[in-house]
Amino acid sequence: MASTAGGCKHSRSASAIVAGAASGYHLLKIDGYSRIKGLPTGEALKSCAFTVGGYRWRIHCYPNGSKSDYSDFISLFLHLDDGQVTKQVKAQYLFRFLDELDDKPPPSLTSEQVRVFGSGGWGETKFIKREALEKSEHLKKDSFTVRCDIIVTTGFRAEEETAEAQRPRKANFVSVPPSDLQRHLGDLLHNEKGADVVFEAGGETFAAHRCVLAARSPVFSAELFGSMKESDAAGVIRIDDMEAQVFKALLRFVYTDSLPETEEEEQDTMAQHLVVAADRYAMERLKLICEDMLCKYIDVGTVTTILTLAEQHHCEGLKKACFDFLSSAVNLKAVAAGDGIEDLSKSCPSLMKELIAMLGNFVP
């Protein structure tokens, strides 16, 4: 009941200013550390562009410091990508070695200062002394990996608080850890405890659990609890036309919703194989993840191969990315000068009409 004084009724209301945010992180692996130590002070190695909060970013790594005052250190800076330096973006960031985060939840950035990114970058001039790095466990097999967590401020809005929100909050006596379901399911796959089905792919066998597979893929569900249930009860299910490493990666995704780490030079090939596997087992999220990965590998030498893959396996986003690349007159002429167009006409003639229409736009 509202309180009264002198016959007047008092009401109570509250509102909050909410800062919207988007978060993400990027892993930068420095492979061949001993070969980059000779770079001059002030010369940076730049990561590939990555997106957080709708903005493209790059990490600049200075193996011998960003300035002469820091020549004994490795310096790390976060920059907006070159095409977006005219924008003013507010963000928080934190650099850490990847191995510092093993078996720990992602770091909180609430204590990190909000920086305004524009034409310059922000970072750590003294991230680590080279001598200390070389004596530490962070450097393994002449390489180390840094994780950069970022929170981008996406805007501000006013919200009316409910009566419940206006009440004084009680102390937080319980700390709930992040979900460890993925780790437990991953252990289940690794230990093979309770496995009730065996597959053979690429000459290797893999034990798994029917219920998990069926829950993640309608195709596995139909095969393992449908017509194949009796026929494979005592035998091994053979997976044709799929390499062992690809099927292993597929199983890992089924159990953990994540993919194993792959050498950088093999990532595009693995992504192409997994697109085929994901389409085969109707695993749409996996297919979309691989489509997104392949978008980064589109160039003059790969675009027709990736475009063919996208057409054959109904990857609309990846197909659009290929045509976006070919919409450049320079790129299109470079591709046309090679064998890619001829190969495309043989493998996917249905795509040629769209490509010919695009070529027509560049006829003088």
N, C-alpha and C positions, 0 to 999 in steps of 0.2 A: 504494500500500500504506500502511495506517495505521502511524504511528510507534509505537514501544513504549518504555517506560521502566520498568525494574523489573518486567517481565512484564505491565504494564498496557497495554491498547490504548486509543488516544485517537481519538475521533470528532470530526468537525467538521460543524457545521450553521450555517445563517444564515437569518434572516427579514428582511422589510422592512415598514415601515409605509407604505402607499401612500395618498396623498391624492387621492381621485377629483375630477375637475373637468369642467366643461362650459364651452365658450367660444362666443362669438358677438360680433357688433358691430352697431351701429345708426348710420345716417347721418341727421344732423339738418341740414336745409337751411334757412337763414334767408334768405328771399326778401323783398326790399323793406327792406333794412337802413336806408335813410335815413328810412323811416316809423316805425321802432321806436326811434329814438334818443331820442325825447322821453319814453319811459317813465320813471317815477320810480325812483330808486335803491331797491333792495329788491323791486321788482316783477319777477316771472319770467314768461317764456314757457315753456310746458310742451310737450314732444313728445307724440306719440301713444304709447300703451303698447306695449311690445314685450317679447318673451319670450326669456330666456337662462337656461339651467340649470333650467328649470321654474318660474321666477319672473318676474313681470311688473315691468318697470322703466319709468321715465320720465326724460328729461333736462330739467333746469330751466336755462334760459338767462336771465341777468340782463344786459340790454344796457347798463345803467348801474351795474353792480356790485351785489353782494348786500348790502353795507353801505356807509355813508357813507365809510369809510376807503378803499374800492375804487371810488369813483364814476367814476374815469377809466378803469376797466377793464371788459371783458366777463368775467363770472363764469359758470362752468359747473359744475353739480352733478348727480350721479347719485343717484336716489332709487328705493326700492321703490315700486310703485304703491300708491295709497291703501288698497286692499283687503287689502294684505299687510304693513302697517306693524307689526303685532304680532309678526311673525316676526323671528328673528335669522339673518341670512344673511351668510356670509363670502365676500368677493369682492375681486378686483383689477380695476382699471380704468385706462384711459389715454385721454385726449382728444388728438386731433390734427386738423389741417386735412386734408381729404381729398386735396388736391393734393400734400401732402407725401409721400403714399404711392404716387403714380403710379410704375408700373414697379418697385415695390419689394415685397418679401414683407411680410406682415402683421407688425406689431411684436411683439417678445417682451415679455411682462409679468412675467417672472421677477424683475426687479429692483423691481417695484412692490410697495408694502406691502399686505398683506392687511388689508382693512377689514371691520368688522362693521356691517352695515346693519340698521337697525330703524326707529324713528320719525323719524330724521333722515337727511340725505344727506351724501355726501362729494364733494368736487370741488376746483376750482381757482378761488380768488377772483381771481387775477390771470392768467387764461388768456391774454389779450392786451390791451394798451392800445388804446383805440379809435383814437387818433391813428395808432398803428403799423399797425393793420388797414387804415385808410383809405388808407395809403400803400403797402400791400403788394399782391402779386399774388393773395393769397387772396380779395380782394374783386373779384368780376367781375360786371358788369351788375347792380350793387346787391344782390348775394347772395353768400353763402359757405356752405360745407358742412363740418361737423365730423363726424369719425368717432369713436365711442366703442367701444373694444374692452373686453370684459369676460370674466373667467374666474371662474366661480362654483365654490367648493368644495362638492362634493356628498356628502362623507362620507369616512371613513377605514376602511381594512381592512388586516389583516395577511396577508402572503403569504410562503410559504416560497420561498427562493431556490434555484435549481438549482445544481449544481456549476459549471456554466459561468459563471453570474452571479457566483459567489464569487471567480472568478479576477480578479487585478488587471487593470484595463482599460488598454489601450494608448492613447497619445496620439492624438487625432484630427487626422490630417494632411490629410484631404480634407473639404471643405465642399460638400455636394450642394445645388444650388439647387432651389427648388420647380419643379414641372412647368410647362412652357410649351407643352404640347400644345394647350391651348385657344387660345392666341395664334397659334400656327402655323396651326391650322385656320381661325381667323378671318381670317387674312391670305390663306389659300387662297380663301376665299369672296369676300373683298374684291377681290383681284387677278384672280380668274377664271382663273388659270393652270390649264390642263388641263381646263377645264370641258367637259362633253360632253352637256349637256342644258340647254334653255332653257324657262322657264315664263313665262306671261303672266298677271298678276293685277291687276285694277283699272286696266288701261291701261298698266301698266309691265312690263318684261321683266326676268327674273332668270336669270343663268347659274349653274349648279351642277354637282355631280359625282355621277353615278349611284351609285357605290359608297358614298359617304358617306351619301347619303339612304337607300339600301337598308339600310345597317347600323343606322340609327337608327329606321327605321319599317318595320314589316311591310307596310304598305299601299303605301308607295313601292317597296318591294322587289318586290311583286307587279305593280305597274304598270310599273315601269321594266325589269324582267327577265322579265316575263310577256307577257300579251297585247298590251300597248302598245309593246313593245320595237321591233317592226318599223314600226308605224304612225307613231311619233313620231321615227323616226331622222333625218329630214331637216327636220322642222317644229318648231313651238313648241307646247308643251303648255299648253292654256288651263285656268286654274283659275277656275271659275265661283263666284259668290256669296262672294267673299273680297276684301276691300280690299287694296290694294298694301302698306300699312304693316303689316297683319296678317301677310301672307305673308312679308314681309321679316323680321319678328320671329320667325316660325316657323323660317325658314332660319337665322337667327342662333342660335337655340336648338339646332337640329340640329348645327351646327358647333362651338358653344362651350359648350353646356349652360347658357347664361345668356341673360337678356333685355336688350334695350336700355333705357337710361334713358328714362322717359316723364314728361311733365308730370303733376304730382300730380292735377290735375283730369281727366286722361284715363286714369288708371291703371285705374279700375274698368271703363270701357268696353273698353279694350284687353284686360283680363283676361277679360271675357265673350266677346269675339271669339276669344281664344286657347283658351278651353275648347272652343268649337265646332270650331276647327281641330285641336286635340289629339285630340279624340274622332274626328274624321274620319280622321286618320292614325295612330290607335292609339298615341299617344305618352303613355303613362300618367304618367310623371314630370312632364311639362309640364302635364298636366291637373290633377294634384294641387297643383302650385305655384300655379296660377291659382285653384284652389278655395280654397286657404289665403289668398290675397290678397283674394278676394271676401268671405270671412268678416268682414273688417274693414269692409266697406262695407254690411253689412246694417243697415237702419234702417226706419222706418215707410214711407218713400217707395219703397224699393227691394226690400223683402223678397219681395213676390209675384213680381216680375220675376226675381229671383235664384233663387227657389224653382222657378219654371217652367223656367228654364235647367238647374237641377240635376236635375230630373225627366227632362227630355228627353235629357240627355246622361249619365245614370247617375252623377251625382256624389253618392255617398252621404254623404260627410262634410259637404259643403256643404248638402245637404238637412237633415241633422241640426242644423246650425247655424241654419238658418232656423226650424225647428220649436222649437229652444231659445229663439230670440228671441220667437216667438209664444206660448211657454208662459207669458209674463208677461201677466197680465190687462190691464194698462195698455197694453202694446204691441198686444195682440190687438184691443182695443176701438178703438184709434186706427186700425189698419189696416182694421177692419170699417166704420169711419165713412167711408172713402174708396171709390174705385172698384176698389181692388186685388183684393178678394175676387170681385167680379163678373167682372173680367178673368181671374182665375185659374180660375173655373168654366168659362169658355169655352175657354181655352187648354189646361188640364189638368184635366178633370173627375175623373180618377182620384185626384187629390189631395184632392178635396173631402170624401171620406169620412173621411180622417184629420183634416182640419181641423174638420169638424163634430163629430167625437168629442172634439176638444180644446175646442171651443166649449161642449160639454155640461158640461165640468168647471167652467165659470164661470156656469152658470145658477143663480140663487139658489133 
